[in-house]
Amino acid sequence: MNTEQAMVADSRISELKAALTELEGQGLTIRLHSVQNNTWHIADGGLYSGYVVREDELLQLGRLGKLNIRGIKELG
C-alpha cells in the first residue's frame, strides 16, 4: 500500500468512526454485524430489531445529511 492509498484508508476510517459516533449520539445501538461484509447492525431499541447496513451506505448517508434511523429505514 502506498502513501496515497494509506491516506484514503485513514480518511475512510475517520469518516466511519464519525458516522458511528453520530448514530450513538442519537441513542441508537450499533454492533458490528459482519467483518467480511463490512456491515453494521443499527437498532433503535429492542435486542432483535434493527437494520443491517453496509459501511459504504453509512458513509453515503452521512454525506447526504441523512445519517439517522429514518435514512437507514429508507435503504430498505
DSSP file (Angstrom, degrees, kcal/mol; ACC not computed):
  #  RESIDUE AA STRUCTURE BP1 BP2  ACC     N-H-->O    O-->H-N    N-H-->O    O-->H-N    TCO  KAPPA ALPHA  PHI   PSI    X-CA   Y-CA   Z-CA
    1    1 A M              0   0    0      0, 0.0     2,-0.1     0, 0.0     0, 0.0   0.000 360.0 360.0 360.0 127.5    0.0    0.0    0.0
    2    2 A N     >  -     0   0    0      1,-0.1     4,-2.2     4,-0.0     5,-0.2  -0.304 360.0 -96.1 -85.9 176.0    1.5    3.3   -1.0
    3    3 A T  H  > S+     0   0    0      1,-0.2     4,-2.2     2,-0.2     5,-0.2   0.880 122.5  52.0 -61.1 -41.6    1.1    6.6    1.0
    4    4 A E  H  > S+     0   0    0      1,-0.2     4,-2.0     2,-0.2    -1,-0.2   0.918 110.5  48.0 -64.0 -43.6   -1.8    7.9   -1.1
    5    5 A Q  H  > S+     0   0    0      1,-0.2     4,-2.4     2,-0.2    -1,-0.2   0.888 110.8  52.2 -63.4 -39.2   -3.8    4.6   -0.5
    6    6 A A  H  X S+     0   0    0     -4,-2.2     4,-2.5     1,-0.2    -1,-0.2   0.888 108.5  50.7 -64.3 -39.2   -3.0    4.7    3.2
    7    7 A M  H  X S+     0   0    0     -4,-2.2     4,-2.2     2,-0.2    -1,-0.2   0.892 110.6  48.7 -65.9 -40.0   -4.3    8.3    3.4
    8    8 A V  H  X S+     0   0    0     -4,-2.0     4,-2.4     2,-0.2    -2,-0.2   0.919 112.2  48.8 -65.4 -43.6   -7.5    7.3    1.7
    9    9 A A  H  X S+     0   0    0     -4,-2.4     4,-2.3     1,-0.2    -2,-0.2   0.914 111.8  48.8 -62.7 -43.6   -8.0    4.4    4.0
   10   10 A D  H  X S+     0   0    0     -4,-2.5     4,-2.4     1,-0.2    -1,-0.2   0.889 111.1  50.7 -62.6 -39.7   -7.3    6.6    7.1
   11   11 A S  H  X S+     0   0    0     -4,-2.2     4,-2.3     2,-0.2    -2,-0.2   0.913 110.5  48.8 -63.9 -43.5   -9.8    9.1    5.8
   12   12 A R  H  X S+     0   0    0     -4,-2.4     4,-2.3     2,-0.2    -2,-0.2   0.891 111.1  50.0 -64.3 -40.8  -12.5    6.4    5.3
   13   13 A I  H  X S+     0   0    0     -4,-2.3     4,-2.7     2,-0.2    -2,-0.2   0.918 111.2  49.0 -64.2 -43.5  -11.9    5.0    8.8
   14   14 A S  H  X S+     0   0    0     -4,-2.4     4,-2.2     1,-0.2    -2,-0.2   0.900 111.4  49.6 -62.2 -40.8  -12.2    8.5   10.3
   15   15 A E  H  X S+     0   0    0     -4,-2.3     4,-2.0     2,-0.2    -1,-0.2   0.894 111.5  49.0 -65.8 -39.9  -15.4    9.1    8.4
   16   16 A L  H  X S+     0   0    0     -4,-2.3     4,-2.7     2,-0.2     5,-0.2   0.927 110.1  50.6 -65.6 -45.4  -16.8    5.8    9.6
   17   17 A K  H  X S+     0   0    0     -4,-2.7     4,-2.4     1,-0.2    -2,-0.2   0.909 110.6  49.9 -58.8 -42.1  -15.9    6.5   13.2
   18   18 A A  H  X S+     0   0    0     -4,-2.2     4,-2.2     2,-0.2    -1,-0.2   0.900 111.0  49.4 -63.4 -41.0  -17.6    9.9   13.0
   19   19 A A  H  X S+     0   0    0     -4,-2.0     4,-2.2     2,-0.2    -2,-0.2   0.923 112.3  46.9 -65.0 -44.7  -20.8    8.3   11.5
   20   20 A L  H  X S+     0   0    0     -4,-2.7     4,-2.4     1,-0.2    -2,-0.2   0.893 112.3  50.4 -65.5 -39.2  -20.9    5.6   14.2
   21   21 A T  H  X S+     0   0    0     -4,-2.4     4,-2.2    -5,-0.2    -1,-0.2   0.899 109.1  52.1 -63.7 -41.1  -20.4    8.2   16.9
   22   22 A E  H  X S+     0   0    0     -4,-2.2     4,-0.9     2,-0.2    -2,-0.2   0.922 110.6  47.5 -60.7 -45.5  -23.2   10.3   15.4
   23   23 A L  H ><>S+     0   0    0     -4,-2.2     5,-1.9     1,-0.2     3,-0.7   0.902 111.2  50.3 -65.2 -41.2  -25.6    7.4   15.4
   24   24 A E  H ><5S+     0   0    0     -4,-2.4     3,-1.9     1,-0.2    -1,-0.2   0.884 105.6  57.6 -62.8 -37.8  -24.7    6.5   19.0
   25   25 A G  H 3<5S+     0   0    0     -4,-2.2    -1,-0.2     1,-0.3    -2,-0.2   0.740 100.3  58.0 -63.8 -22.9  -25.3   10.1   19.9
   26   26 A Q  T <<5S-     0   0    0     -4,-0.9    -1,-0.3    -3,-0.7    -2,-0.2   0.384 125.0-104.4 -86.4   2.7  -28.8    9.7   18.6
   27   27 A G  T < 5S+     0   0    0     -3,-1.9     2,-0.2     1,-0.3    -3,-0.2   0.583  74.7 141.4  86.6  10.5  -29.4    6.9   21.1
   28   28 A L      < -     0   0    0     -5,-1.9     2,-0.5    16,-0.1    -1,-0.3  -0.557  51.2-125.0 -85.4 151.9  -29.1    4.1   18.5
   29   29 A T  E     -A   43   0A   0     14,-2.8    14,-2.8    -2,-0.2     2,-0.5  -0.849  26.6-165.4 -97.7 128.4  -27.3    0.8   19.3
   30   30 A I  E     +A   42   0A   0     -2,-0.5     2,-0.4    12,-0.2    12,-0.2  -0.954  12.3 169.1-119.9 130.8  -24.6   -0.1   16.9
   31   31 A R  E     -A   41   0A   0     10,-2.2    10,-3.5    -2,-0.5     2,-0.4  -0.995  40.9-108.1-136.7 144.3  -22.9   -3.5   16.7
   32   32 A L  E     -A   40   0A   0     -2,-0.4     8,-0.2     8,-0.2     3,-0.1  -0.583  34.0-177.2 -68.1 126.6  -20.6   -5.0   14.1
   33   33 A H  E     +     0   0A   0      6,-2.2     2,-0.3    -2,-0.4     7,-0.2   0.875  65.7   0.1 -94.0 -47.4  -22.6   -7.5   12.1
   34   34 A S  E  >> -A   39   0A   0      5,-1.7     5,-2.0     1,-0.1     4,-0.7  -0.922  46.2-165.7-150.9 119.6  -20.0   -8.9    9.7
   35   35 A V  T >45S+     0   0    0     -2,-0.3     3,-0.6     3,-0.2    -1,-0.1   0.913  96.2  53.2 -66.4 -43.1  -16.3   -8.1    9.4
   36   36 A Q  T 345S+     0   0    0      1,-0.2    -1,-0.2     2,-0.1    -2,-0.0   0.858 118.4  34.5 -62.5 -36.4  -16.2   -9.9    6.0
   37   37 A N  T 345S-     0   0    0      2,-0.1    18,-0.3    18,-0.0    -1,-0.2   0.419 103.3-126.0 -99.6   0.5  -19.1   -7.9    4.5
   38   38 A N  T <<5 +     0   0    0     -4,-0.7    17,-2.7    -3,-0.6     2,-0.3   0.937  58.2 150.6  52.7  50.9  -18.3   -4.6    6.3
   39   39 A T  E   < -AB  34  54A   0     -5,-2.0    -6,-2.2    15,-0.2    -5,-1.7  -0.872  32.4-158.2-117.9 150.9  -21.9   -4.5    7.7
   40   40 A W  E     -AB  32  53A   0     13,-2.9    13,-3.0    -2,-0.3     2,-0.6  -0.940  15.3-133.7-125.4 144.7  -23.2   -3.0   10.9
   41   41 A H  E     -AB  31  52A   0    -10,-3.5   -10,-2.2    -2,-0.3     2,-0.5  -0.898  23.2-169.0 -99.1 121.6  -26.4   -3.7   12.9
   42   42 A I  E     -AB  30  51A   0      9,-3.2     9,-2.7    -2,-0.6     2,-0.4  -0.955   6.7-175.7-115.0 121.5  -28.2   -0.5   13.8
   43   43 A A  E     -A   29   0A   0    -14,-2.8   -14,-2.8    -2,-0.5     2,-0.3  -0.931  27.0-157.8-123.4 143.6  -31.1   -0.8   16.3
   44   44 A D  S    S-     0   0    0      1,-0.5   -16,-0.1    -2,-0.4     6,-0.1  -0.486  79.2 -45.4-109.4  57.1  -33.5    1.8   17.7
   45   45 A G  S    S+     0   0    0     -2,-0.3    -1,-0.5     1,-0.2     4,-0.2  -0.058 103.4  76.2  95.7 157.9  -34.3   -0.2   20.8
   46   46 A G  S >  S-     0   0    0     -3,-0.1     3,-0.6     2,-0.1    -1,-0.2   0.594  71.2-118.3  75.5 129.9  -35.0   -3.9   21.2
   47   47 A L  T 3  S+     0   0    0      1,-0.2    -1,-0.1    -4,-0.0    -2,-0.0   0.856 110.7  38.2 -68.4 -36.7  -32.4   -6.6   21.0
   48   48 A Y  T 3  S+     0   0    0      2,-0.0     2,-0.3    -5,-0.0    -1,-0.2   0.272 103.2  81.7-103.8  11.5  -33.9   -8.4   18.0
   49   49 A S    <   +     0   0    0     -3,-0.6     2,-0.3    -4,-0.2    -4,-0.1  -0.701  57.4  78.3-108.7 166.0  -34.9   -5.4   16.0
   50   50 A G        -     0   0    0     -2,-0.3     2,-0.4    -7,-0.1    -7,-0.3  -0.815  65.3 -78.3 133.4-171.0  -32.9   -3.1   13.7
   51   51 A Y  E     -B   42   0A   0     -9,-2.7    -9,-3.2    -2,-0.3     2,-0.6  -0.969  22.2-134.7-134.3 143.6  -31.3   -2.9   10.4
   52   52 A V  E     -B   41   0A   0     -2,-0.4     2,-0.4   -11,-0.2   -11,-0.2  -0.891  31.7-177.7 -99.3 125.7  -28.1   -4.3    8.8
   53   53 A V  E     -B   40   0A   0    -13,-3.0   -13,-2.9    -2,-0.6   -20,-0.2  -0.974  24.2-123.3-130.2 136.1  -26.3   -1.6    6.8
   54   54 A R  E  >  -B   39   0A   0     -2,-0.4     4,-2.0   -15,-0.2     3,-0.4  -0.435  27.3-117.2 -73.5 151.6  -23.1   -1.7    4.7
   55   55 A E  H  > S+     0   0    0    -17,-2.7     4,-2.2   -18,-0.3     5,-0.2   0.897 115.4  52.4 -54.6 -45.1  -20.3    0.6    5.6
   56   56 A D  H  > S+     0   0    0      1,-0.2     4,-2.1   -18,-0.2    -1,-0.2   0.827 106.5  54.1 -66.1 -30.3  -20.4    2.4    2.3
   57   57 A E  H  > S+     0   0    0     -3,-0.4     4,-2.5     2,-0.2    -1,-0.2   0.902 107.7  50.3 -68.2 -40.3  -24.2    3.0    2.8
   58   58 A L  H  X S+     0   0    0     -4,-2.0     4,-2.1     2,-0.2    -2,-0.2   0.929 111.4  48.2 -61.0 -45.0  -23.5    4.6    6.2
   59   59 A L  H  X S+     0   0    0     -4,-2.2     4,-2.0     1,-0.2    -1,-0.2   0.901 111.4  50.0 -63.5 -40.5  -20.8    6.9    4.7
   60   60 A Q  H  X S+     0   0    0     -4,-2.1     4,-1.8     2,-0.2    -1,-0.2   0.908 108.7  51.9 -65.1 -42.0  -23.2    7.9    1.9
   61   61 A L  H  X>S+     0   0    0     -4,-2.5     5,-2.8     1,-0.2     4,-0.6   0.901 109.1  51.7 -60.7 -40.0  -26.0    8.7    4.3
   62   62 A G  H ><5S+     0   0    0     -4,-2.1     3,-0.8     1,-0.2    -1,-0.2   0.906 108.9  49.4 -62.2 -42.1  -23.6   10.9    6.2
   63   63 A R  H 3<5S+     0   0    0     -4,-2.0    -1,-0.2     1,-0.2    -2,-0.2   0.823 112.5  48.5 -66.0 -31.2  -22.6   12.7    3.1
   64   64 A L  H 3<5S-     0   0    0     -4,-1.8    -1,-0.2    -5,-0.1    -2,-0.2   0.503 113.5-116.5 -87.3  -4.5  -26.3   13.3    2.2
   65   65 A G  T <<5S+     0   0    0     -3,-0.8    -3,-0.2    -4,-0.6    -2,-0.1   0.744  87.2 111.9  75.1  23.0  -27.1   14.5    5.7
   66   66 A K      < +     0   0    0     -5,-2.8     2,-2.0    -6,-0.2    -4,-0.2  -0.051  27.8 137.7-116.3  29.6  -29.5   11.6    6.2
   67   67 A L        +     0   0    0     -6,-0.4     2,-0.3    -5,-0.2    -9,-0.0  -0.537  44.9  89.9 -83.6  80.8  -27.5    9.8    8.9
   68   68 A N  S  > S-     0   0    0     -2,-2.0     4,-2.1     1,-0.0     5,-0.2  -0.919  94.5 -83.7-157.6 177.4  -30.4    8.8   11.2
   69   69 A I  H  > S+     0   0    0     -2,-0.3     4,-2.5     1,-0.2     5,-0.2   0.850 125.6  54.4 -64.1 -33.4  -32.8    6.0   11.7
   70   70 A R  H  > S+     0   0    0      2,-0.2     4,-2.1     1,-0.2    -1,-0.2   0.928 108.5  48.6 -64.1 -44.2  -35.2    7.3    9.0
   71   71 A G  H  > S+     0   0    0      1,-0.2     4,-0.7     2,-0.2    -2,-0.2   0.889 112.4  48.9 -61.9 -38.9  -32.4    7.4    6.5
   72   72 A I  H >< S+     0   0    0     -4,-2.1     3,-0.9     1,-0.2     4,-0.4   0.907 109.6  51.5 -67.4 -42.0  -31.4    3.9    7.4
   73   73 A K  H >< S+     0   0    0     -4,-2.5     3,-1.6     1,-0.2    -2,-0.2   0.877 102.7  60.6 -61.6 -37.1  -35.0    2.7    7.1
   74   74 A E  H 3< S+     0   0    0     -4,-2.1    -1,-0.2     1,-0.3    -2,-0.2   0.731  88.9  71.5 -64.6 -21.7  -35.2    4.2    3.7
   75   75 A L  T <<        0   0    0     -3,-0.9    -1,-0.3    -4,-0.7    -2,-0.2   0.779 360.0 360.0 -65.4 -23.7  -32.4    2.0    2.5
   76   76 A G    <         0   0    0     -3,-1.6    -2,-0.1    -4,-0.4    -3,-0.1   0.464 360.0 360.0  83.7 360.0  -34.9   -0.9    2.7
